[in-house]
Amino acid sequence: MSRVLIESCDVVVTMDEAGTEIPGGSLLLEDGVITWVGMGSPPQASPGGSIGPMERVDGRGLVALPGLINTHHHLYQTLTRVRALDQGLFGWLRALYPVWAGIDQEWVFAAARVGLAELALSGCSTTTDHHYVFPKTSNGLDLLEAEITASREIGLRFHPCRGSMDLGESEGGLPPDSIVQETEAILAQTEEAVSRFHDPTPGAMLRIAVAPCSPFSVTERLMRESAALARRLGVRLHTHIAETLDEDAYCKATYGKRPVELLDDLGWLGHDVWLAHCVHLSDRNVHQIAQSATGVAWCPTSNLRLGSGIAPVRLLLDAGARVGLGVDGSASNDGGHLLAEARMGLLAARSGGAGAMSAREALRVATRGGAACLGRDDIGSLQVGKRADVALFSVEGLEHVGADADPVAALVHCSPQRVRYLFVEGRAVVRDARLIGADEAMIASEGRRAALRIAGRAGQARGSASA
């Protein structure tokens, strides 16, 4: 039996229903499960006996949080950061689609390692990924398998979404025809991906979702049949929606309705669905999302970087909606630090007033909120019986000097730092702010080489086109 005792933390932030925080608290992790949370020493394993050999972690100077949960990402974009810097979503996509058309397994693996390592070092224990670019050379499984392999190397709990696009430029969509697939192939390959990779068991490290990309890259038929497929297979649904005013105008012109109304007509609201962005919502849309128990992946940095706007998160939370946090793709965020995303979310929400969101609410969105979006009741809080996903952040560095009045709020208000320790399923993924099972320098070096190859290919393609 594996045991880890995390002792005498400055604060254990349980994220239970009552928002309990335990100064000087400790946690016991046994075989991937939290078996005790409290103060002092854990109970004996048997009357008069000891709890046996274990790893002990000194929690002094550390704040314990549930492992953070990232509800929206595009890992392949990690190798194409800092592009189309002054474009909104549609212009940004048009600039990058030709680059992404060259995607292959080597690209996806290198990008996923970089992106997942970055997330782990930020205290993220569980992440999704929405991969929707499958060139003609892909068999529909190879790219997903590449990022799954990377997730196992880093050690994170992983929810990859089998994305799709079947509406190319020639049919009125935004993406070039070279990176869209036939609807029948998408559905068959998606079902095969679920059959091969999805693990529905409690505590699962790998689950698959079905995720057509967006209203401007997917047909109504694919949306309807994807929803039917996911519900037949018992997996979750994910898509982008209501991200920009351009999308709003597109949906009105093409479908005669706004994005969320379109989803409702297509059977895409419900407890098994979570939606990325939801920036441009009417009051009715907020009510529809909350009443249907649909989740929302809030991506404040990406939305601000692309000039898309600020999602009405305060209204969604007050209506009872499930809201999680997402870093989005690293080509529209240019980073993947989930604690920094919580800080950005707090600041973005406060554009509506200083009382619009507290640090603890931002952390709750990044933990319990994310778990709710992913349909998981086994992660997101530090409680007995939950999976042993724990992030320990130091509050003793320069960045937190003078912040002793509230070390929990300091994690969000002060400059976000690397996590000191990260446990996922009770296993150490980060120790002393360094990855355990992977070589950070090697990941960075190989990722940089892959990015240079991509840039070179893109330059050659532009040269050929101009010639």
Secondary structure, 3 states (H helix, E strand, C coil): CCEEEEECCCEEECCCCCCCEEECEEEEEECCEEEEEEECCCCCCCCCCCCCCCEEEECCCEEEEECEEECCCCHHHHHHCCCCCCCCHHHHHHHHHHHHCCCCHHHHHHHHHHHHHHHHHCCEEEEEEEECCCCCCCCCCHHHHHHHHHHHHHCCEEEEEEEECCCCHHHCCCCCHHHCCCHHHHHHHHHHHHHHHCCCCCCCCECCEEEECCCCCCCHHHHHHHHHHHHHHCCEEEEEECCCHHHHHHHHHHHCCCHHHHHHHCCCCCCCEEEEECCCCCHHHHHHHHHCCCEEEECHHHHHHCCCCCCCHHHHHHCCCEEEECCCCCCCCCCCCHHHHHHHHHHHHHHHCCCCCCHHHHHHHHHHHHHHHCCCCCCCCCCCCCECCEEEEECCCHHHCCCCCCHHHHHHHCCCCCCCEEEECCEEEEECCEECCCCHHHHHHHHHHHHHHHHHHHHHHHHHHHC
